[in-house]
Amino acid sequence: GGFKAGSGGWCGGGIYFATTIADTDQKAIGPHSHTGFIIVATVDVGKVLHLNKTCDRSMTGKKLARRGYNSIVFNPGDGDEH
């Protein structure tokens, strides 16, 4: 069970969270995104790496951990994403 990381995205394969429900109208719009459900959750993001608006499409969980971080926040121009 549980969440499974995707295979690609602004910051590589991962599980992406918007900070508000309204943000999902603009953010869940990639070529492989689907309409569906909104899950309201409290997420422990751990130690956060702040990246610029282009993030790093080659990022992996292992690379992130080697740098001493648990998650990423970036703003592609339409608000923060985690």
C-alpha positions, 0 to 999 in steps of 0.5 A: 500500500501507500503512495508510489512515486511517479516517474517524472516531473519538475523535480524528477519522479516523486509525489507532489503536493500543492499547498492549497486545494485551489492550487490543484486547478493550475498544477495538476495539468501535466500530460500524464495528470488525470482528473480525480480526487483531492486528498487533504493531508498533513505532510511531514516534509522533513528537511526541505531543499529550496530550489529555483523555478526550474527545479531539477528533473534528474533529482531522485530520492537517493540524490536528495538524501545524499544532500541531507534533505527529505523533500523539495519546495520550488515555485515554477511561477504559479505558487509553491509545490512540494 
